[in-house]
């Protein structure tokens, strides 16, 4: 229903406003039938508006006890609530007071009916106003196995983000479900593959997929064998046949985790000797393969190494730094970087994080960092 001049005057009288002191034009806004009911305006960056206008979809995801996120196919965005009463943000063709003063305008009532398409065309925000954050998938508790549609609906991440996570050894897709694999089972699968490579005298850079499945199929499910090959190698095709190039760094890293998980601390020299003996022949172990997995204490005598996985640390920035500084009072940037790298945003550096949460000083000619806050 359109408002009449008398209704506008009655509204002004109720609000105790003098019409003579106001500009003569009044805007009346209402939503059309397609937008009836509760309506929320969504402020988006131009790229996301373009996706919707092109007919592609955005999805709001998250479990009931989690904060909802907005997902495209490849990115995840935080949803934040903001209150605004500035109608000029979304009224098309609305003239500001300065423009009305320049015109000879008689008393006029402007009626505007909105559809959802109109809103989509008008609401946009700059990229700087949108905070992008890929949610860590294990923030959503997953049981022994999870059906794919349920995972996509509940896990607070884009489909691409879920796909990236499934390329880790601990989570495998088989028979329509995500399955969490124990590390010991991962190593069992990997040992089957490396032993087959050795017995067949294959190169680790050319492991045939079909032959692996045929030989190891009677021992383990084929989906698990192929999943292990994907996690520890790179697939390629040659003359119509599928092969995998296995990564020496990944295999050495997994072997080190197997050795360290059963020891609180390990003599560094002894560990390096046992580690080299435990990896397949032809592979060379290096300490830089263990970034974010193990920490070396060179101040102790003898030097020691122990398991410290980045994924086991708290997710919050301050909590992460508190945990790290409770383990060690002073860190070099080289040592701490693997444990805070995932906290960096798209335009944030490790140096910026350290400046915010740590103090720097020189120790024996080396720059080290300690906590800005007292650690209890």
C-alpha positions in Angstrom: 0.0 0.0 0.0 1.4 3.4 -1.0 1.4 6.2 1.6 -0.6 9.3 1.0 0.4 12.9 1.7 -1.9 13.0 4.7 -0.2 9.9 6.1 3.2 11.5 5.6 2.0 14.7 7.4 0.6 12.6 10.2 3.9 10.8 10.7 5.7 14.2 10.8 3.2 15.4 13.4 3.7 12.3 15.6 7.5 12.8 15.4 7.0 16.5 16.3 8.7 17.7 13.1 7.9 20.9 11.3 7.4 20.1 7.6 8.6 23.6 6.7 12.0 22.8 8.0 12.3 19.7 5.9 13.0 19.1 2.2 9.9 18.4 0.2 10.7 14.9 -1.0 9.9 11.8 1.1 11.1 8.3 0.3 8.8 5.4 1.2 10.4 2.0 1.1 8.7 -1.4 1.2 9.6 -5.0 0.3 7.8 -6.8 -2.5 5.9 -10.1 -2.0 9.0 -12.2 -2.9 10.9 -10.6 0.0 8.1 -10.9 2.6 9.0 -12.1 6.1 12.3 -11.7 7.8 14.9 -10.2 5.6 18.6 -9.7 6.3 20.8 -7.6 4.1 24.1 -9.3 3.3 27.1 -7.1 2.6 29.5 -8.7 0.1 32.7 -7.9 -1.7 32.3 -7.3 -5.4 33.8 -10.7 -6.4 31.1 -12.5 -4.4 28.3 -10.3 -5.8 29.6 -11.1 -9.3 29.3 -14.9 -8.5 25.7 -14.5 -7.5 24.8 -12.4 -10.5 26.4 -15.0 -12.7 24.0 -17.6 -11.3 26.5 -19.3 -8.9 25.7 -20.0 -5.3 27.0 -19.2 -1.9 26.2 -21.5 1.1 25.9 -20.7 4.9 27.4 -23.6 6.8 28.2 -24.6 10.3 26.9 -27.0 13.0 24.4 -25.8 15.6 27.0 -25.0 18.3 29.4 -23.2 15.9 29.5 -19.8 14.4 28.0 -19.8 10.9 30.3 -19.1 7.9 29.6 -18.1 4.3 31.2 -20.5 1.8 31.9 -20.3 -2.0 33.5 -23.3 -3.7 37.0 -22.3 -2.7 36.8 -19.7 0.1 35.3 -19.4 3.6 34.2 -16.1 5.1 33.2 -15.1 8.6 29.7 -13.8 9.0 29.4 -10.7 11.3 26.3 -8.9 12.3 26.2 -5.1 11.9 23.4 -2.5 12.6 22.9 0.4 10.2 20.1 2.9 9.7 21.6 4.6 6.7 19.1 3.9 3.9 21.2 5.7 1.4 23.4 2.6 1.3 20.7 0.7 -0.7 18.1 3.0 -2.1 18.6 3.2 -5.9 18.3 6.7 -7.4 18.0 8.3 -3.9 19.1 11.9 -4.0 21.1 13.4 -1.1 19.9 16.7 0.5 22.5 18.8 -1.4 21.1 17.5 -4.7 17.5 18.2 -3.8 18.3 21.8 -2.8 19.7 22.4 -6.2 16.4 21.3 -7.8 13.0 23.1 -7.9 11.2 20.2 -6.2 7.6 20.4 -5.2 6.1 18.3 -2.4 6.7 14.8 -3.6 6.4 11.2 -2.3 8.7 8.7 -3.9 7.6 5.0 -3.5 10.1 2.2 -4.0 9.3 -1.5 -3.9 12.2 -3.9 -3.4 12.7 -7.4 -4.7 15.6 -9.6 -3.7 17.1 -8.9 -7.2 17.1 -5.2 -6.5 18.9 -5.7 -3.2 21.6 -7.9 -4.8 22.3 -5.2 -7.4 22.7 -2.5 -4.8 24.6 -4.0 -1.8 28.3 -4.2 -2.2 31.4 -3.7 0.0 35.1 -3.2 -0.6 37.3 -6.2 -0.3 39.0 -4.7 2.8 35.7 -4.9 4.7 35.5 -8.7 4.4 37.6 -10.8 6.7 38.5 -14.2 5.1 39.3 -17.0 7.3 39.6 -20.7 6.4 38.2 -22.6 9.4 40.3 -25.5 10.7 38.2 -28.6 9.8 39.0 -30.4 13.0 37.1 -27.7 14.9 34.1 -29.8 14.0 34.1 -33.0 15.9 34.0 -36.0 13.5 33.2 -39.5 14.6 34.8 -42.7 13.2 33.2 -41.9 9.9 30.9 -39.2 8.5 28.6 -39.2 5.5 29.7 -36.8 2.7 26.5 -34.7 2.5 26.5 -34.3 6.3 30.2 -33.3 6.3 29.7 -30.7 3.6 26.7 -29.2 5.5 28.2 -29.2 9.0 31.9 -28.5 8.5 32.6 -24.8 8.5 34.7 -24.6 5.3 34.4 -24.3 1.6 34.3 -27.5 -0.5 37.8 -26.9 -1.7 38.9 -26.5 1.9 37.4 -29.8 2.8 39.1 -31.4 -0.2 42.5 -30.1 0.8 42.0 -31.5 4.3 41.1 -34.9 2.9 44.6 -35.2 1.3 46.1 -35.7 4.8 46.8 -39.2 5.8 44.5 -39.1 8.9 41.3 -38.6 6.9 40.2 -40.9 4.0 37.1 -41.0 1.8 35.9 -44.6 1.2 32.5 -46.1 0.4 30.7 -42.8 0.8 32.1 -41.9 4.2 35.0 -39.9 5.6 37.1 -42.2 7.8 39.6 -41.2 10.4 42.7 -43.4 10.2 45.0 -44.2 13.2 48.6 -43.2 12.6 49.8 -46.8 13.2 47.5 -47.9 10.4 48.8 -45.2 8.1 52.3 -46.5 8.7 51.2 -50.0 8.1 49.9 -49.0 4.7 53.0 -47.0 3.9 55.3 -49.9 4.9 53.3 -52.3 2.5 54.0 -49.8 -0.3 57.7 -49.2 0.4 58.3 -53.0 0.8 56.6 -53.7 -2.5 58.7 -51.0 -4.2 61.9 -52.6 -2.7 60.9 -56.1 -3.7 60.0 -55.1 -7.3 63.1 -52.9 -7.6 61.0 -50.0 -8.7 62.1 -46.4 -8.5 60.3 -44.3 -5.9 59.7 -41.8 -8.7 57.7 -44.3 -10.8 55.4 -46.5 -8.7 52.6 -48.1 -10.9 49.2 -47.7 -9.4 47.4 -50.7 -10.9 50.2 -53.1 -10.0 50.2 -51.7 -6.4 46.4 -52.3 -6.1 46.7 -55.8 -7.6 49.6 -56.8 -5.3 48.4 -55.2 -2.1 44.6 -55.5 -2.6 44.5 -58.9 -0.8 46.1 -57.3 2.3 44.3 -53.9 2.5 41.3 -52.2 0.9 42.2 -50.7 -2.5 40.8 -47.3 -1.5 43.2 -47.2 1.5 46.2 -48.1 -0.7 45.4 -45.4 -3.2 44.7 -42.9 -0.5 48.2 -43.6 1.0 49.8 -43.1 -2.4 48.0 -39.8 -2.9 49.2 -38.6 0.6 52.8 -39.6 0.2 53.2 -39.0 -3.6 52.2 -37.2 -6.7 50.1 -38.9 -9.4 51.0 -38.6 -13.1 50.2 -40.5 -16.3 52.6 -42.0 -18.8 51.5 -43.8 -21.9 48.1 -44.2 -20.5 49.2 -45.8 -17.2 48.9 -44.1 -13.8 52.0 -43.8 -11.7 53.0 -42.1 -8.4 56.2 -40.3 -7.6 56.7 -40.8 -3.8 58.0 -38.0 -1.7 61.2 -38.9 0.2 60.6 -35.9 2.6 57.1 -37.0 3.5 58.2 -40.6 4.1 61.2 -39.5 6.2 58.9 -37.2 8.2 56.3 -40.0 8.9 59.1 -42.4 9.9 60.4 -39.8 12.4 57.0 -39.4 13.9 56.7 -43.1 14.4 60.0 -43.2 16.2 59.3 -40.1 18.4 55.7 -40.8 19.4 56.8 -43.4 21.9 59.5 -41.4 23.6 59.2 -38.3 25.8 62.7 -37.2 24.7 65.3 -38.7 22.4 69.1 -38.2 22.3 69.5 -36.2 19.1 72.6 -38.1 17.8 71.1 -41.5 18.6 67.8 -40.5 17.0 69.4 -39.3 13.8 71.3 -42.6 13.5 68.2 -44.8 14.1 66.1 -42.5 11.8 68.4 -42.9 8.9 68.5 -46.7 9.3 64.6 -46.8 9.4 63.9 -45.1 6.1 64.0 -46.9 2.7 67.3 -47.3 1.1 68.3 -44.3 -1.0 66.5 -41.8 1.1 68.4 -39.2 3.2 67.0 -37.8 6.4 67.4 -34.2 7.4 66.2 -32.2 10.4 64.5 -29.6 8.2 62.0 -32.4 7.2 60.6 -32.2 10.7 59.5 -28.5 10.8 56.2 -28.3 12.8 56.6 -31.9 13.9 59.5 -32.1 16.3 61.7 -29.6 18.2 65.4 -29.8 18.9 66.8 -28.5 22.2 70.4 -27.6 21.6 70.9 -26.1 25.0 70.6 -29.4 26.8 73.6 -31.8 27.2 73.4 -34.0 25.3 71.2 -32.4 22.7 67.7 -33.8 22.6 64.7 -33.9 20.2 61.1 -34.5 21.1 57.7 -34.6 19.3 55.8 -31.3 19.1 53.1 -31.2 16.4 51.8 -27.9 15.3 48.3 -29.2 14.9 48.2 -30.1 18.6 48.7 -26.5 19.7 45.8 -24.1 20.5 44.1 -22.4 17.6 43.9 -18.9 19.0 46.8 -16.5 18.4 47.5 -15.6 22.1 46.8 -19.1 23.4 49.3 -20.5 20.8 52.0 -18.1 21.8 51.3 -18.8 25.5 51.7 -22.5 24.9 54.9 -22.1 23.0 56.5 -19.8 25.5 55.5 -22.1 28.4 57.5 -24.8 26.6 60.6 -22.6 25.9 61.3 -19.2 27.2 63.2 -17.9 24.2 62.8 -18.9 20.5 64.7 -18.1 17.3 62.5 -17.2 14.4 63.6 -20.3 12.6 62.4 -22.6 15.4 59.1 -20.8 16.1 58.0 -20.1 12.5 56.6 -23.6 11.7 54.4 -23.4 14.8 52.8 -20.0 13.9 52.8 -20.0 10.1 49.1 -21.1 10.0 48.1 -18.1 12.1 49.2 -15.7 9.4 46.4 -14.1 7.4 46.6 -13.5 3.6 48.5 -10.2 4.1 50.2 -11.0 7.4 53.8 -12.1 8.0 55.5 -14.2 10.7 57.5 -11.0 11.5 54.3 -9.1 12.1 52.9 -11.8 14.5 56.2 -11.9 16.4 56.1 -8.1 16.8 52.6 -8.3 18.2 53.0 -11.2 20.6 56.7 -11.3 21.4 59.8 -9.2 22.4 63.1 -9.5 20.6 66.6 -9.5 22.1 70.1 -10.6 21.2 71.5 -13.8 22.7 75.1 -14.8 21.8 74.7 -12.8 18.5 71.4 -14.4 17.6 68.0 -12.7 17.7 65.6 -14.5 20.0 62.0 -13.9 21.0 60.3 -14.1 24.4 56.7 -13.5 25.5 55.4 -10.0 26.0 53.2 -11.3 28.8 54.2 -13.1 32.0 53.7 -16.9 31.5 52.3 -18.6 34.6 
